[in-house]
Amino acid sequence: MLGSSLCQGALAVLALQMAGHFLLIPHFANYFQFNLDFPREQIATLYLCGGLASMATMRLCGVWIDRGRAQGAILITSSLLALVTFAGFAQPQGLPIYLLFTLFMALSSARSSTTLAITAAIPAPQQRAAFMSFQGTVTNIAAGLASLGSARYLQSDEQARLLGFDTLAWLNIVCTLLACLGVVLLLKALKNSHNNNRSDKQVRQGS
């Protein structure tokens, strides 16, 4: 299974997505509180809004995938996520924090669920459970390494404001766009693989 270039590509894309995500996620509470003067007592409500929006966008992307629009879903969610990260964290444009965080979480979840649905179709049915288990291990390692690396990189000033968060946001954007490209390539490879399998079956039936 792991010798397959498709499986290797899927794991690389998922690791890249998760690493980019966890460059920012562990530090949001401190960033909002100290850099943006967001009230600490409202942070729980902020995460609740992000969670509810994530449920809605994941359901929407599920419908798109079922209709054969997986590539459109990954392109739209990844592009919008990169735009939100740019306007909210890389080059802050003063967006309302509730809107900014809700969009970020909703688009991240939709992008991730779309990618998982696509990669689940790569291994053979009898290998799917093993692949999903290994996939979880890879993404957990990527998330842990990104969290540790970003924590070591960030500094804080006398007012406890985080320094360097914009640089992490740029890295997140790069990871988002590269992973998007990787998913598009996986979709094309999957389509070619299915076409080849269909041709092989027709040849065997004809003989």
C-alpha positions in Angstrom: 0.0 0.0 0.0 2.7 2.5 1.0 4.6 1.7 -2.1 1.9 3.3 -4.2 2.8 6.8 -5.4 -0.9 7.8 -5.0 -0.9 6.8 -1.4 2.4 8.6 -0.8 1.1 11.7 -2.5 -2.1 11.6 -0.4 -0.1 11.3 2.8 2.2 14.2 1.8 -0.8 16.4 1.0 -2.6 15.6 4.3 0.6 16.2 6.3 1.2 19.6 4.5 -2.4 20.7 5.2 -2.2 19.7 8.8 1.2 21.3 9.4 0.1 24.6 7.9 -3.1 24.5 10.0 -1.2 23.9 13.2 1.3 26.7 12.6 -1.5 29.0 13.6 -4.2 27.1 15.6 -2.4 26.7 18.9 -1.7 30.4 19.1 -5.0 31.9 18.2 -6.2 32.5 21.7 -3.1 34.5 22.7 -3.0 36.3 19.4 -6.6 37.5 19.7 -6.3 38.4 23.3 -2.9 40.2 23.3 -2.4 41.4 19.7 -6.0 42.3 18.9 -7.3 43.1 22.4 -10.1 40.6 22.1 -11.9 39.9 25.4 -10.7 36.6 26.9 -14.1 35.8 28.2 -15.5 35.8 24.6 -13.0 33.3 23.2 -15.1 30.3 24.0 -18.0 31.9 22.1 -15.6 32.6 19.2 -14.7 28.9 19.0 -18.3 27.9 19.2 -19.1 30.1 16.2 -16.2 28.5 14.3 -17.4 25.0 15.1 -21.0 25.7 14.0 -19.8 27.3 10.8 -17.5 24.3 10.2 -20.5 21.9 10.4 -22.4 23.8 7.8 -19.5 24.1 5.3 -18.6 20.4 5.7 -22.1 19.4 4.9 -22.1 21.7 1.9 -18.8 20.3 0.6 -20.2 16.8 1.1 -23.0 17.5 -1.2 -20.6 18.9 -3.8 -18.4 15.8 -3.6 -21.4 13.5 -4.0 -22.3 15.4 -7.2 -18.9 14.9 -8.6 -17.6 18.4 -7.8 -14.6 17.5 -5.6 -12.1 19.5 -7.6 -14.3 22.6 -7.5 -14.8 22.2 -3.7 -11.0 21.9 -3.0 -10.2 24.9 -5.3 -12.8 27.1 -3.8 -12.2 26.3 -0.1 -8.4 26.5 -0.5 -8.5 29.8 -2.4 -10.8 31.4 0.0 -8.9 30.1 3.0 -5.7 31.6 1.6 -7.4 34.9 1.0 -8.9 35.0 4.6 -5.5 34.1 6.1 -3.9 36.9 4.0 -6.4 39.5 4.9 -6.7 38.5 8.5 -3.2 37.5 9.6 -0.5 38.0 7.0 -1.5 41.5 6.1 -4.3 42.3 8.6 -7.1 44.4 7.1 -9.0 45.0 10.3 -11.7 42.4 9.7 -14.1 41.8 12.6 -12.6 39.0 14.7 -15.8 36.9 14.8 -16.1 37.0 11.0 -12.4 36.3 10.5 -12.2 33.3 12.8 -15.5 31.9 11.7 -14.5 32.0 8.1 -11.0 30.6 8.8 -12.4 27.6 10.8 -15.2 26.9 8.4 -13.0 27.0 5.3 -10.3 24.9 7.0 -12.8 22.2 8.0 -14.4 22.1 4.6 -11.0 21.9 2.9 -9.9 19.1 5.2 -13.1 17.1 4.9 -13.0 17.4 1.1 -9.4 16.2 1.0 -10.2 13.2 3.3 -13.1 12.2 1.1 -10.8 12.3 -1.9 -7.9 10.4 -0.4 -10.2 7.7 1.0 -10.9 6.6 -2.5 -7.2 5.9 -3.2 -6.5 2.6 -1.4 -8.3 -0.6 -2.3 -11.3 -1.4 -0.1 -9.4 -4.2 1.7 -6.6 -1.7 2.5 -8.8 1.3 3.4 -8.8 0.9 7.2 -5.1 0.4 7.4 -4.5 3.5 5.2 -6.9 5.6 7.3 -5.1 4.6 10.5 -1.7 5.4 9.0 -3.1 8.6 7.7 -4.1 9.6 11.2 -0.6 8.9 12.5 1.0 11.0 9.8 -1.3 14.0 10.3 -0.9 13.9 14.1 2.9 13.9 13.7 2.7 16.8 11.2 0.4 18.8 13.6 2.7 18.2 16.5 5.9 19.2 14.7 4.2 22.3 13.3 2.9 23.3 16.8 6.3 22.8 18.4 8.2 24.6 15.6 5.8 27.6 15.6 6.0 27.9 19.4 9.7 28.0 19.2 9.7 30.6 16.5 7.2 33.0 18.0 8.4 35.7 20.4 6.5 38.1 22.7 7.1 41.7 23.6 6.6 43.4 27.0 2.8 43.6 26.5 2.7 39.8 25.7 1.9 40.5 22.0 3.1 37.7 19.7 5.8 38.7 17.3 6.2 36.7 14.0 2.6 35.6 13.7 2.4 37.2 10.2 5.3 35.1 9.0 3.6 32.0 10.2 0.5 33.2 8.3 2.5 33.4 5.1 3.8 29.9 5.6 0.2 28.8 6.2 -0.8 30.3 2.9 2.1 28.6 1.0 1.1 25.2 2.6 -2.6 25.8 1.7 -1.8 26.5 -2.0 0.7 23.7 -2.4 -1.7 21.2 -0.8 -4.5 22.4 -3.1 -2.2 21.8 -6.1 -1.4 18.4 -4.7 -5.1 17.4 -4.3 -5.8 18.5 -7.9 -2.9 16.3 -9.1 -4.2 13.4 -7.0 -7.7 13.8 -8.6 -6.2 13.7 -12.1 -4.1 10.6 -11.2 -7.2 8.9 -9.7 -9.2 9.6 -12.9 -6.4 8.1 -15.0 -6.1 5.1 -12.8 -9.8 4.4 -13.0 -9.8 4.8 -16.7 -6.9 2.4 -17.0 -8.6 -0.2 -14.8 -11.8 0.1 -16.9 -9.8 -0.4 -20.1 -8.1 -3.5 -18.6 -11.5 -5.0 -17.7 -12.8 -4.4 -21.2 -9.8 -6.1 -22.7 -10.1 -9.1 -20.4 -13.9 -9.4 -21.2 -13.2 -9.1 -24.9 -10.6 -11.9 -24.8 
